Amino acid sequence: MSELAERNAGQEAGTEADQDARLRQAMQTLEQYVSDLAAEAGENESYAAQLWERLKNSEGVLKELAYYHDYGSFWGEYKVQGYSLTDVLVWQVDHFKAYLDRRDEVNRWRPERLLLHALDVLLQMEADPRPFIAKMQGETGTDFVGKFKEY
């Protein structure tokens, strides 16, 4: 093998190793982020660990989390049966709005909890979206095609 070929092979291997190291670091950062969010949301370490185990196995939901971590806003590109993280959050807020007058409503004071629970719902929807779609369509105050029967 020529010296140039050896150098290029070494650079490619180094690049691959660098990418692996960056990926491991990114995953550790996100795992810590989930743990921090859970603590801020009033959830325990066990909840954070279980959620992380499920998150890291879902490329789409993990991308949503990573985007939120990096930019502080929602990516919104990943969807389950047409529903995005934003749709789940809107449903959660609408679903819980009846509780907003209650002083102890944790979702009102802990937006981190809403985010974590929305990620959790997306993960559950990957396995079986039907119950959540039924709830989102039945419990929302917003209109959607087919919500009302024409009389």
DRENDO-1510 file (C-alpha; in Angstrom, 1 decimal, always signed):
<recs>
REC; n; res; u; v; w
REC; 1; MET; +0.0; +0.0; +0.0 .
REC; 2; SER; +1.4; +3.4; -0.9 .
REC; 3; GLU; +2.1; +6.0; +1.7 .
REC; 4; LEU; -0.8; +8.2; +0.4 .
REC; 5; ALA; -3.2; +5.2; +0.5 .
REC; 6; GLU; -2.1; +4.4; +4.1 .
REC; 7; ARG; -2.5; +8.0; +5.2 .
REC; 8; ASN; -6.0; +8.2; +3.6 .
REC; 9; ALA; -7.0; +4.9; +5.2 .
REC; 10; GLY; -5.8; +6.2; +8.5 .
REC; 11; GLN; -7.7; +9.5; +8.1 .
REC; 12; GLU; -10.9; +7.6; +7.2 .
REC; 13; ALA; -10.5; +5.4; +10.2 .
REC; 14; GLY; -9.8; +8.4; +12.4 .
REC; 15; THR; -12.9; +10.2; +10.9 .
REC; 16; GLU; -15.1; +7.2; +11.7 .
REC; 17; ALA; -13.6; +6.9; +15.2 .
REC; 18; ASP; -14.2; +10.7; +15.6 .
REC; 19; GLN; -17.8; +10.3; +14.5 .
REC; 20; ASP; -18.4; +7.4; +16.9 .
REC; 21; ALA; -16.9; +9.5; +19.7 .
REC; 22; ARG; -19.1; +12.5; +18.8 .
REC; 23; LEU; -22.2; +10.2; +18.7 .
REC; 24; ARG; -21.4; +8.7; +22.1 .
REC; 25; GLN; -20.9; +12.3; +23.5 .
REC; 26; ALA; -24.1; +13.5; +22.0 .
REC; 27; MET; -26.0; +10.5; +23.5 .
REC; 28; GLN; -24.5; +11.1; +26.9 .
REC; 29; THR; -25.5; +14.8; +26.6 .
REC; 30; LEU; -29.1; +13.9; +25.8 .
REC; 31; GLU; -29.2; +11.3; +28.5 .
REC; 32; GLN; -28.2; +13.9; +31.0 .
REC; 33; TYR; -30.6; +16.4; +29.5 .
REC; 34; VAL; -33.5; +13.9; +30.0 .
REC; 35; SER; -32.3; +13.4; +33.6 .
REC; 36; ASP; -32.2; +17.1; +34.2 .
REC; 37; LEU; -35.6; +17.7; +32.6 .
REC; 38; ALA; -37.1; +14.9; +34.7 .
REC; 39; ALA; -35.7; +16.5; +37.9 .
REC; 40; GLU; -37.1; +19.9; +36.9 .
REC; 41; ALA; -40.4; +18.2; +36.1 .
REC; 42; GLY; -40.6; +16.6; +39.6 .
REC; 43; GLU; -40.0; +13.1; +38.2 .
REC; 44; ASN; -37.6; +10.6; +39.8 .
REC; 45; GLU; -34.4; +9.2; +38.4 .
REC; 46; SER; -36.1; +5.9; +37.7 .
REC; 47; TYR; -38.6; +7.7; +35.4 .
REC; 48; ALA; -35.7; +9.4; +33.6 .
REC; 49; ALA; -33.8; +6.2; +33.1 .
REC; 50; GLN; -36.8; +4.3; +31.8 .
REC; 51; LEU; -37.7; +7.1; +29.4 .
REC; 52; TRP; -34.1; +7.4; +28.2 .
REC; 53; GLU; -34.0; +3.6; +27.5 .
REC; 54; ARG; -37.1; +4.0; +25.3 .
REC; 55; LEU; -36.0; +7.3; +23.7 .
REC; 56; LYS; -32.7; +6.0; +22.5 .
REC; 57; ASN; -34.4; +3.2; +20.6 .
REC; 58; SER; -36.6; +5.6; +18.6 .
REC; 59; GLU; -34.7; +7.5; +15.9 .
REC; 60; GLY; -37.6; +9.9; +15.2 .
REC; 61; VAL; -38.4; +10.8; +18.8 .
REC; 62; LEU; -34.7; +11.1; +19.6 .
REC; 63; LYS; -34.3; +13.6; +16.8 .
REC; 64; GLU; -37.1; +15.6; +18.3 .
REC; 65; LEU; -35.4; +15.7; +21.6 .
REC; 66; ALA; -32.0; +16.5; +20.1 .
REC; 67; TYR; -33.5; +19.4; +18.1 .
REC; 68; TYR; -35.2; +20.8; +21.2 .
REC; 69; HIS; -32.0; +20.5; +23.2 .
REC; 70; ASP; -30.0; +22.2; +20.5 .
REC; 71; TYR; -32.4; +25.0; +19.4 .
REC; 72; GLY; -35.0; +25.3; +22.2 .
REC; 73; SER; -37.8; +24.8; +19.7 .
REC; 74; PHE; -39.6; +21.9; +18.1 .
REC; 75; TRP; -38.4; +20.2; +14.9 .
REC; 76; GLY; -41.9; +18.9; +14.2 .
REC; 77; GLU; -40.8; +16.7; +11.3 .
REC; 78; TYR; -41.3; +13.3; +12.9 .
REC; 79; LYS; -44.8; +12.1; +12.9 .
REC; 80; VAL; -46.7; +9.0; +14.0 .
REC; 81; GLN; -49.9; +8.5; +11.9 .
REC; 82; GLY; -49.7; +12.2; +11.0 .
REC; 83; TYR; -49.3; +13.5; +14.6 .
REC; 84; SER; -46.2; +15.4; +15.6 .
REC; 85; LEU; -44.8; +16.4; +19.0 .
REC; 86; THR; -46.5; +19.7; +18.6 .
REC; 87; ASP; -49.8; +18.0; +18.1 .
REC; 88; VAL; -49.3; +16.0; +21.2 .
REC; 89; LEU; -48.4; +19.1; +23.2 .
REC; 90; VAL; -51.4; +21.0; +22.0 .
REC; 91; TRP; -53.6; +18.0; +23.0 .
REC; 92; GLN; -52.0; +17.9; +26.4 .
REC; 93; VAL; -52.5; +21.6; +27.1 .
REC; 94; ASP; -56.1; +21.4; +25.8 .
REC; 95; HIS; -56.7; +18.2; +27.8 .
REC; 96; PHE; -55.4; +19.7; +31.0 .
REC; 97; LYS; -56.7; +23.2; +30.6 .
REC; 98; ALA; -59.6; +22.4; +32.9 .
REC; 99; TYR; -57.0; +22.0; +35.7 .
REC; 100; LEU; -55.3; +25.4; +35.2 .
REC; 101; ASP; -57.3; +27.0; +38.0 .
REC; 102; ARG; -56.1; +24.4; +40.4 .
REC; 103; ARG; -53.0; +25.6; +42.3 .
REC; 104; ASP; -51.4; +22.2; +42.4 .
REC; 105; GLU; -51.6; +21.4; +38.7 .
REC; 106; VAL; -48.0; +20.5; +38.0 .
REC; 107; ASN; -48.2; +20.9; +34.2 .
REC; 108; ARG; -49.0; +24.5; +34.6 .
REC; 109; TRP; -45.8; +25.2; +36.5 .
REC; 110; ARG; -43.6; +22.6; +34.9 .
REC; 111; PRO; -43.4; +22.8; +31.1 .
REC; 112; GLU; -40.6; +20.3; +31.3 .
REC; 113; ARG; -43.2; +17.7; +32.4 .
REC; 114; LEU; -45.3; +18.5; +29.4 .
REC; 115; LEU; -42.4; +18.0; +27.1 .
REC; 116; LEU; -41.3; +14.7; +28.7 .
REC; 117; HIS; -44.8; +13.4; +28.7 .
REC; 118; ALA; -45.3; +14.4; +25.0 .
REC; 119; LEU; -42.2; +12.5; +24.1 .
REC; 120; ASP; -43.5; +9.6; +26.1 .
REC; 121; VAL; -46.8; +9.7; +24.2 .
REC; 122; LEU; -45.0; +9.7; +20.9 .
REC; 123; LEU; -43.1; +6.6; +22.0 .
REC; 124; GLN; -46.3; +4.9; +23.0 .
REC; 125; MET; -47.9; +6.0; +19.7 .
REC; 126; GLU; -45.2; +4.2; +17.8 .
REC; 127; ALA; -46.4; +0.9; +19.3 .
REC; 128; ASP; -50.1; +1.6; +19.1 .
REC; 129; PRO; -51.4; +5.0; +17.9 .
REC; 130; ARG; -55.1; +4.2; +17.9 .
REC; 131; PRO; -56.0; +5.0; +21.6 .
REC; 132; PHE; -54.1; +8.3; +21.4 .
REC; 133; ILE; -55.6; +9.4; +18.1 .
REC; 134; ALA; -59.1; +8.6; +19.6 .
REC; 135; LYS; -58.2; +10.7; +22.6 .
REC; 136; MET; -56.8; +13.6; +20.6 .
REC; 137; GLN; -59.7; +13.7; +18.3 .
REC; 138; GLY; -62.3; +13.2; +21.1 .
REC; 139; GLU; -60.9; +15.4; +23.9 .
REC; 140; THR; -59.8; +18.4; +22.0 .
REC; 141; GLY; -61.5; +21.8; +21.8 .
REC; 142; THR; -60.1; +22.4; +18.3 .
REC; 143; ASP; -61.9; +21.5; +15.1 .
REC; 144; PHE; -60.7; +18.9; +12.6 .
REC; 145; VAL; -62.3; +17.4; +9.5 .
REC; 146; GLY; -65.0; +15.0; +10.5 .
REC; 147; LYS; -65.4; +16.1; +14.2 .
REC; 148; PHE; -68.9; +17.3; +13.7 .
REC; 149; LYS; -71.7; +15.6; +12.0 .
REC; 150; GLU; -73.6; +17.7; +9.5 .
REC; 151; TYR; -77.3; +18.0; +10.5 .
</recs>
